[in-house]
Amino acid sequence: MFKIFTETIYYNKNQINMKNIFQNTHLVVCLQLVNLNTVLNQKHTNLLRNTSPALQLKMVIKFIIITLLTLAAITTEPVIPQETSGLEGEWQLLHKNIGISPMHMQLLHNDKVVMFDRTDIGPSNISLPFNLCRYDPFDSVLQKDCTAHSILYDIGTNTFRPLSIRTDTWCSSGAVLADGTLIQTGGYNDGDHTVRTMVPCDNEVCDWIEFPGYLTEPRWFSTDQLLPDGRVIIVGGRRQFSYEFYPTGLADYFSSFVNSSSYLLDFLKGTNDGVIENNLYPFVHLLPDGNLFIFVNVRSVVIDYKHNQVVKYLPPITGEDPRNYPYSGSSVLLPLDENTLMEPEVMVCGGAQRDAYLDIQRHRTFARAVPTCGRIKLSDENPSWEMETMPIGRVMGDMVILPNGDVIIINGAGSGTAGWDNARDPVTRPVIYHPNNLPNTRFSVMQSTSIPRLYNSGAILVTDGRVLVAGSNPNQFYNFTNVEFPTDLSLEAFSPPYLTKENAPLRPVIVSLDEIIEYKKQLMVTFTVVKYLKLAKVTVRIIAPSFTTHSLGMNQRMVVLQEVRNVSFVGELLVRTYTIVVVGPSTAEIAPPGYYILYLVHAGVPSPGKWVKVQ
């Protein structure tokens, strides 16, 4: 009986939503048929037998209202239907309003997330403290701005505070250095040559530090990638067919030239379609041999950035539909496994049909998004694209590597392209891709959110295994009324199926490990688990969190560490304890130095993550 009601009655604090009770015909029928002896005290049974069905219905509804109001006094969480198993994941609204609609996000190693928007949109919904207004005579919207366009979100306390950005970060890029400092590059207008840094801190005083004019070229819609030597390469941008490095002016010990300027890359220029700029935000991945995979439009190459040479031309992705901004598919380097022959494989998913952008500009028609994904194994002598079809076509989706090696594809639209008011049909259901499954069995459709996440939305993994989701502003400015898709200021978290309560006995907990991982050095991880499965596979993995913007997770990578001693039972106090011994990454090309989240995965269920530093 109560199971039926929890499908349609929800409470929040002291408010009860009864709409479905009176509008849901199925519920009314169920109420009329229910055995009231299971709901009310036995002493009222004879009374109920002598009353009309209508009066019985009223009494049951009154009983349930009183029950729910009693429960509401001890919790502020909505009632969860008992039959929900979490096999499709679960959504949680963390904040209705964080003050900004972030188009950029980066998780730092102190479990705080830097989020920021652009500065030339007028006032946000959160004020800067101490009247620290921004004065910018070049801002076309608001020369004096006393609101914040960046926040620092604390995962542990679910709180946030404003940060101050002075130059325009619109459509910029970023990477985290080996010491944990966030390097943020480029943007628009007075920000296009700027480098900004954010050093993680546990107090309330750290903020952005900006270096205007640092970059050699204006970098708007460019991509950053951390390199094995600790530098960051900055690739492309609007009308920029070159790359440069941060920091500049350092001698490259691999070659004779000095990195004090930018380097022309003809491949970028050749991928521009002319009237349509669909070579923005290139997909860039560092490969285990130290070269870079770069995908733009429909084409891709492997380049030796040290000598500015293309070492391999790859075939165009099947279908000839563009995948980069504003056609905005997404891309990941699939997990690198040190326990097998390493065969790096890149995956590209979603995008828009070739004429979609022009159709919107000319006729306001919105073509269906591209439903395909392509995988290419770069170590093959003659690489080719293996194509698959997603359950849902998607443009502007975010691809996030999960701790168990799966990839979630989340956010986006079912038609149109990126850009202001260029998309329709929000895709509110994530899908999870299982790379190691057989073809045609690799996709699982997850639970839907109620919040559309379109242009300028993003998603990142956090240490506990959830995926944070924020942003969505398909409008030129913050607009909350009289538009089809208003600006969204909320923050959500999606919990994948491995976080269900059914998986709790299988979920390991790391109790000790060395927080410093050295290359090729052994590492013992001690963990507990309530229900250890002897035949289950146990792996140790490290993930570099991504800098996420415009459907691109820059620097995102997972490495499965080599196992040298299998799981051993240590002993039992309150719970059984085990150890496993693995080896640190083989090279800096496989895992550049810096901070990673380490997960131990048992039977496909990951532990809560632990921060480690690879050096």
C-alpha positions in Angstrom: 0.0 0.0 0.0 2.6 2.6 1.1 4.7 1.5 -1.9 2.0 2.7 -4.2 1.7 6.1 -2.6 5.4 6.8 -2.6 5.4 6.8 -6.4 3.2 9.9 -6.4 3.4 11.7 -3.1 6.6 13.7 -2.3 7.3 16.0 0.5 9.8 18.8 1.0 10.1 20.3 4.5 6.5 20.9 5.4 4.9 21.1 2.0 3.1 18.1 0.4 2.4 17.9 -3.3 -1.0 16.2 -3.5 -1.6 17.0 -7.2 -1.0 13.4 -8.4 -3.4 12.0 -5.8 -6.4 13.6 -7.4 -5.2 13.6 -11.0 -3.7 10.1 -11.2 -6.6 7.8 -12.1 -4.5 4.7 -11.6 -3.8 5.7 -8.0 -7.5 6.3 -7.2 -8.3 2.8 -8.5 -5.5 1.3 -6.4 -6.8 3.1 -3.4 -10.3 1.7 -3.9 -9.0 -1.8 -4.2 -6.5 -1.8 -1.4 -7.0 -3.9 1.7 -7.5 -1.3 4.4 -6.6 -3.7 7.2 -2.9 -3.3 6.1 -3.1 0.4 6.5 -5.2 1.2 9.6 -5.3 -0.3 13.0 -7.3 -3.5 13.3 -9.8 -1.9 15.8 -11.1 0.4 13.0 -11.9 -2.5 10.6 -15.5 -3.0 11.5 -16.2 0.8 11.2 -14.7 0.8 7.7 -16.8 -2.1 6.6 -19.9 0.0 7.2 -18.7 3.1 5.4 -19.0 4.0 1.7 -16.0 3.5 -0.6 -15.8 7.3 -1.0 -15.5 7.8 2.7 -12.9 5.0 2.9 -10.9 6.8 0.3 -11.0 10.1 2.2 -9.9 8.3 5.4 -6.9 6.7 3.7 -5.8 9.9 2.1 -6.0 11.7 5.5 -4.0 8.9 7.1 -1.2 9.2 4.6 -1.1 13.0 4.8 -0.7 12.8 8.6 2.0 10.1 8.2 4.0 12.1 5.7 3.8 15.3 7.7 5.1 13.4 10.7 8.0 12.1 8.5 8.6 15.6 7.1 9.5 16.9 10.6 12.6 14.7 10.7 14.0 15.1 7.2 14.1 17.5 4.3 14.9 14.9 1.7 12.2 13.8 -0.8 10.7 10.4 -0.5 12.4 8.0 -2.8 10.2 5.3 -4.3 11.0 1.9 -2.7 11.2 0.1 -6.0 14.0 2.4 -7.2 17.2 0.3 -7.3 19.6 2.9 -8.6 20.5 0.7 -11.6 19.9 3.8 -13.8 21.8 6.1 -11.4 20.4 8.8 -9.2 20.3 12.6 -9.4 20.7 15.1 -6.5 20.1 18.8 -6.6 22.9 20.4 -4.6 22.1 24.0 -5.1 19.3 25.8 -6.9 21.5 28.9 -7.3 25.3 29.1 -7.2 25.3 32.7 -8.5 26.8 31.9 -11.9 26.2 29.6 -14.9 29.7 28.1 -15.2 31.1 27.2 -18.7 34.4 26.1 -17.2 35.2 23.7 -14.3 38.3 22.1 -12.7 38.6 19.9 -9.7 41.6 20.7 -7.5 43.5 18.3 -5.2 42.0 19.8 -2.1 38.5 18.7 -3.2 37.4 22.1 -4.3 36.1 22.9 -7.7 36.9 26.1 -9.6 34.0 27.2 -11.7 33.8 30.3 -13.9 31.8 31.9 -16.7 32.7 34.9 -18.9 32.9 38.4 -17.7 31.2 40.3 -20.5 27.6 39.2 -19.8 26.6 41.9 -17.3 25.9 41.2 -13.6 25.8 37.6 -12.3 23.7 36.6 -9.2 26.5 36.6 -6.7 28.3 39.7 -5.4 32.0 40.2 -4.9 33.0 40.7 -1.2 34.2 43.9 0.2 33.0 46.0 -2.7 35.9 44.6 -4.9 34.3 45.8 -8.1 35.9 45.2 -11.5 36.5 48.3 -13.6 36.9 47.6 -17.3 36.5 50.4 -19.9 36.7 47.8 -22.7 33.7 45.8 -21.4 30.9 46.4 -23.9 28.2 45.5 -21.3 29.2 46.7 -17.9 32.3 48.8 -17.2 31.8 48.7 -13.4 30.9 45.2 -12.3 30.5 44.4 -8.6 29.4 40.8 -9.2 31.5 37.6 -9.4 31.9 35.5 -12.5 33.8 32.7 -10.7 33.3 30.6 -7.6 35.2 28.1 -5.5 32.9 25.2 -4.6 33.8 23.0 -1.5 32.7 19.4 -2.1 32.9 18.4 1.5 30.8 21.2 2.9 28.6 21.8 -0.2 29.4 25.5 0.1 30.9 28.0 -2.3 32.4 31.5 -2.3 32.9 34.1 -5.0 36.2 34.6 -6.8 37.4 37.7 -8.7 38.3 37.6 -12.4 39.4 40.8 -14.1 39.9 39.8 -17.7 37.5 38.0 -20.0 37.6 34.2 -19.8 35.0 33.6 -22.4 35.7 30.3 -24.2 39.2 29.8 -22.6 41.2 26.7 -21.7 43.2 25.3 -18.8 45.4 22.6 -17.3 46.8 21.7 -13.8 50.5 21.8 -13.4 52.5 19.1 -11.5 52.4 21.2 -8.3 48.6 21.4 -8.4 48.3 25.0 -9.7 45.6 25.6 -12.2 46.9 27.4 -15.3 44.1 29.0 -17.3 44.8 30.5 -20.7 43.2 32.9 -23.2 39.7 34.1 -23.6 38.2 37.0 -25.4 38.8 40.7 -25.7 41.2 41.9 -23.0 41.6 38.2 -21.9 42.8 36.6 -25.2 46.5 36.9 -24.4 46.1 36.4 -20.6 47.3 33.6 -18.4 45.6 33.2 -15.0 46.6 31.0 -12.1 44.8 29.5 -9.1 46.8 27.9 -6.3 44.7 25.6 -4.1 44.3 26.7 -0.6 42.3 25.7 2.5 41.6 29.2 3.7 39.3 31.8 2.4 41.8 34.1 0.8 43.2 32.5 -2.3 42.0 33.9 -5.6 42.8 34.3 -9.2 46.2 35.9 -10.2 46.3 37.2 -13.8 49.1 37.9 -16.2 47.7 39.9 -19.1 49.7 39.8 -22.4 51.6 36.6 -21.5 50.6 34.6 -24.5 52.2 35.1 -27.9 49.0 34.7 -29.8 45.3 35.4 -28.9 43.9 32.1 -27.7 40.1 32.0 -28.0 38.6 28.4 -28.3 42.0 26.8 -27.9 42.9 23.5 -26.1 45.5 22.9 -23.4 47.4 19.7 -22.7 49.8 18.9 -19.9 53.1 17.5 -21.3 55.5 14.9 -19.8 58.1 17.6 -19.0 55.6 19.6 -17.0 54.8 22.3 -19.6 51.4 23.0 -21.1 50.9 23.1 -24.9 48.2 25.5 -26.1 46.8 24.4 -29.4 44.7 26.4 -31.9 42.0 28.9 -31.3 39.9 31.1 -33.5 41.9 31.9 -36.6 45.0 30.6 -34.8 46.6 27.7 -36.7 49.5 27.3 -34.3 50.6 26.1 -30.9 52.7 27.6 -28.1 53.8 26.6 -24.6 53.4 27.6 -21.0 55.8 28.6 -19.5 57.4 30.4 -22.4 61.2 31.0 -22.9 62.3 27.5 -21.6 64.8 25.5 -23.6 63.4 22.2 -24.8 65.9 19.6 -23.8 64.5 17.3 -26.6 65.5 19.7 -29.3 67.5 22.8 -30.0 64.8 25.5 -30.4 63.6 27.8 -27.6 59.9 28.1 -26.9 59.6 31.8 -27.0 57.0 32.0 -29.8 54.2 30.1 -31.4 54.6 27.3 -34.1 52.5 27.1 -37.2 50.6 23.8 -37.7 49.4 23.6 -41.2 47.0 20.8 -40.3 44.9 23.2 -38.3 44.6 25.6 -41.2 43.6 22.9 -43.6 40.6 21.8 -41.4 38.8 25.1 -41.6 35.8 25.0 -43.9 35.9 28.7 -44.6 32.5 30.3 -43.8 32.0 27.7 -41.0 34.6 27.7 -38.2 34.4 24.1 -37.2 38.0 23.6 -36.1 37.7 25.3 -32.7 38.5 23.5 -29.5 40.6 20.8 -31.1 40.5 17.4 -29.4 44.1 16.9 -28.1 45.3 13.8 -26.3 48.9 12.9 -25.1 49.8 9.4 -26.3 52.1 6.9 -24.5 54.9 7.5 -27.0 54.9 11.2 -26.2 53.3 12.4 -29.4 50.0 14.2 -29.6 46.7 13.0 -31.2 44.8 16.0 -32.6 41.3 15.8 -34.1 39.7 18.7 -35.8 36.5 18.8 -37.9 36.5 15.2 -39.3 40.3 14.7 -39.6 43.0 13.7 -37.2 46.8 13.4 -37.1 49.5 12.3 -34.7 52.1 15.1 -34.3 55.6 15.3 -32.9 55.3 18.7 -31.2 59.0 18.7 -30.3 59.9 18.9 -33.9 56.7 20.3 -35.3 56.1 17.4 -37.6 53.1 15.2 -38.5 54.2 11.6 -38.0 50.9 10.0 -39.0 47.9 11.0 -41.0 44.7 9.2 -39.9 41.6 8.5 -42.0 38.6 10.9 -41.6 36.0 9.8 -39.2 33.2 7.8 -41.0 30.2 9.9 -41.9 31.9 13.2 -42.7 29.9 15.1 -40.0 32.0 17.6 -38.1 32.7 16.9 -34.4 34.3 20.2 -33.1 32.8 23.5 -32.1 30.2 24.6 -33.0 29.3 21.1 -34.1 30.5 20.0 -30.6 30.9 16.3 -30.2 33.2 15.1 -27.4 36.3 12.9 -27.1 38.3 10.8 -24.6 41.4 8.8 -24.6 40.2 5.5 -23.4 41.9 4.1 -20.2 45.6 3.0 -20.6 46.2 -0.4 -19.0 49.8 -1.2 -17.9 48.9 -4.8 -17.5 48.5 -5.4 -21.2 50.2 -4.5 -24.4 49.4 -0.8 -24.4 47.3 0.1 -27.4 46.1 3.7 -27.1 42.5 4.2 -28.4 40.6 7.5 -28.8 36.9 7.7 -28.9 34.8 10.6 -30.4 31.0 10.8 -29.8 28.2 12.9 -31.1 28.2 16.2 -33.0 26.1 17.8 -35.6 25.3 17.3 -39.3 27.5 19.1 -41.7 24.9 21.7 -42.8 23.3 22.1 -39.3 24.9 25.4 -38.4 24.0 27.0 -41.7 20.5 25.7 -41.6 20.0 27.4 -38.2 21.4 30.7 -39.4 19.4 30.7 -42.7 16.1 29.0 -41.9 16.0 28.4 -38.1 15.7 24.7 -38.7 17.4 22.3 -36.3 18.8 19.1 -37.8 19.0 16.0 -35.6 22.3 15.5 -33.7 24.8 12.9 -34.9 24.1 9.6 -33.1 27.4 7.9 -33.8 30.7 7.3 -31.9 34.0 6.4 -33.5 36.9 4.5 -31.9 40.4 4.4 -33.5 43.3 2.3 -32.3 46.4 4.4 -32.9 48.9 1.7 -32.6 47.5 -0.2 -35.5 49.7 -0.2 -38.7 46.6 1.1 -40.6 44.3 2.6 -38.1 40.6 2.7 -39.0 37.4 4.0 -37.2 35.1 1.5 -35.6 31.7 3.1 -35.6 28.9 2.6 -33.1 25.5 4.1 -32.6 24.4 5.7 -29.4 20.9 5.1 -28.0 20.4 8.9 -28.2 21.8 11.3 -30.7 23.6 14.1 -28.9 25.4 17.4 -29.6 27.2 19.3 -26.8 27.5 16.1 -24.6 30.3 15.8 -22.1 32.3 12.5 -21.9 33.6 11.7 -18.4 35.8 8.7 -17.6 34.3 7.0 -14.5 36.5 5.2 -11.8 35.6 1.8 -13.1 36.8 2.6 -16.6 33.3 3.2 -18.1 32.6 6.5 -19.8 29.5 8.6 -19.1 28.0 10.8 -21.8 25.9 13.5 -20.2 24.3 16.9 -21.0 23.5 18.2 -24.5 20.8 18.4 -27.1 19.1 16.2 -29.6 19.2 18.7 -32.4 21.0 21.8 -33.5 24.5 23.0 -32.7 26.4 24.9 -30.0 26.0 28.6 -29.8 23.3 31.0 -28.6 19.8 29.6 -29.1 21.1 27.1 -31.6 19.8 23.9 -30.1 16.5 22.2 -29.3 15.4 18.9 -27.7 17.5 18.7 -24.5 18.9 15.3 -23.9 18.3 14.8 -20.2 19.2 11.1 -20.0 22.9 10.3 -19.6 24.3 7.1 -21.2 27.1 5.0 -19.9 29.5 3.4 -22.3 31.3 0.2 -21.4 34.4 0.1 -23.5 35.3 -3.6 -22.8 31.9 -5.0 -23.6 31.2 -6.7 -26.9 29.9 -4.4 -29.7 26.1 -3.7 -29.5 26.2 -4.2 -25.8 28.2 -1.2 -24.7 25.6 1.4 -23.9 23.3 1.7 -20.9 20.7 4.5 -20.6 20.6 6.2 -17.2 17.9 8.1 -15.3 16.8 11.5 -16.6 17.3 14.8 -14.9 14.6 17.5 -14.9 17.1 20.3 -15.8 18.1 20.8 -19.5 21.8 21.3 -19.9 22.5 22.8 -23.2 25.2 25.3 -24.4 27.8 26.2 -21.9 27.1 23.4 -19.5 29.7 21.0 -18.1 30.4 17.9 -16.1 33.3 16.6 -14.0 34.2 13.6 -11.9 34.8 14.2 -8.2 36.6 12.0 -5.7 33.6 10.1 -4.3 32.7 8.8 -7.7 29.8 11.2 -8.4 29.6 13.5 -11.5 29.0 17.2 -10.9 26.9 18.9 -13.5 26.4 22.6 -13.8 25.8 25.4 -16.3 23.6 25.9 -19.3 23.2 29.3 -20.8 22.1 29.2 -24.5 21.5 33.0 -24.3 23.9 35.8 -25.0 23.4 37.2 -21.5 21.8 35.9 -18.3 18.2 35.6 -19.2 15.6 33.9 -17.0 12.3 34.9 -18.7 10.7 34.9 -22.1 13.2 32.5 -23.6 12.7 28.8 -24.5 15.7 27.7 -22.4 16.5 30.2 -19.5 19.9 30.6 -18.0 20.4 27.9 -15.4 22.4 28.6 -12.1 21.9 25.2 -10.4 24.4 22.6 -9.4 23.5 18.9 -9.5 25.3 15.6 -8.9 24.7 12.3 -10.7 25.5 9.1 -8.9 26.3 6.2 -11.3 24.9 2.8 -10.6 28.1 1.6 -8.7 27.0 4.0 -5.9 23.8 2.2 -5.2 23.1 0.8 -1.8 22.9 -2.7 -3.3 26.6 -2.3 -4.2 27.6 -1.1 -0.7 28.9 -4.6 0.5 31.1 -4.8 -2.6 32.5 -1.2 -2.3 36.1 -1.3 -1.0 37.6 1.4 1.2 41.3 2.3 1.0 42.7 2.5 4.5 46.4 3.1 3.7 48.7 3.9 0.8 51.6 6.2 0.1 50.4 9.5 -1.2 53.5 9.8 -3.4 53.7 7.5 -6.3 57.1 7.3 -8.1 57.6 6.1 -11.6 58.2 2.3 -11.8 58.3 2.0 -8.0 56.0 -0.5 -6.1 53.0 0.7 -4.1 51.0 -1.3 -1.6 47.4 -0.4 -1.2 45.6 -1.7 1.9 41.8 -1.9 1.8 38.7 -3.3 3.4 35.6 -4.6 1.9 32.5 -6.2 3.5 31.9 -8.8 0.9 35.1 -9.8 -1.0 34.5 -11.9 -4.1 37.4 -14.2 -4.7 36.7 -14.5 -8.4 36.2 -10.7 -8.9 38.9 -8.6 -10.5 40.6 -6.0 -8.4 42.5 -3.2 -10.1 44.1 0.1 -9.0 43.6 3.1 -11.3 44.6 6.7 -11.3 42.6 9.5 -13.0 43.7 13.0 -14.0 40.7 15.2 -13.5 39.7 17.2 -16.5 39.5 20.9 -17.2 36.0 20.9 -18.7 34.5 23.4 -21.1 32.4 23.2 -24.3 32.0 19.4 -24.2 35.8 18.9 -24.0 37.5 17.4 -20.9 41.1 18.6 -21.4 43.9 16.5 -19.8 41.5 13.8 -18.7 43.2 10.4 -18.6 43.0 7.1 -16.7 45.9 4.7 -16.2 45.4 1.2 -14.8 48.5 0.5 -12.7 50.4 -2.8 -13.3 49.7 -5.4 -10.6 52.8 -7.2 -9.3 51.2 -9.0 -6.3 47.6 -10.2 -6.2 45.2 -9.5 -3.4 46.3 -10.9 -0.1 44.2 -11.3 3.0 45.8 -9.5 6.0 43.4 -10.0 8.9 40.1 -9.1 10.4 39.2 -6.7 13.2 35.8 -5.1 12.5 36.1 -5.9 8.8 38.3 -8.1 6.6 41.4 -6.3 5.4 43.4 -7.0 2.2 46.4 -5.7 0.3 47.4 -5.4 -3.3 50.8 -4.3 -4.7 51.0 -2.3 -7.9 53.7 -0.4 -9.7 53.8 3.4 -10.5 53.4 4.5 -14.1 56.2 3.4 -16.4 56.8 6.8 -17.9 55.8 10.5 -17.8 54.4 10.1 -21.3 51.9 7.6 -19.9 51.1 9.7 -16.8 52.5 13.2 -16.7 53.7 14.3 -13.2 51.0 15.8 -11.0 48.0 15.0 -8.9 45.7 12.1 -9.6 42.7 10.5 -7.9 43.5 6.9 -7.1 40.7 4.3 -7.0 40.7 0.6 -6.1 38.0 -1.2 -8.1 36.5 -4.5 -6.8 34.0 -6.4 -8.9 33.4 -3.2 -10.9 32.6 -1.1 -7.8 35.2 1.6 -7.1 36.3 2.8 -3.7 36.1 6.4 -2.7 39.1 8.1 -4.3 42.3 9.1 -2.7 44.6 11.9 -3.9 48.1 10.9 -4.9 51.0 12.7 -6.5 52.9 11.1 -9.3 56.5 12.1 -9.6 
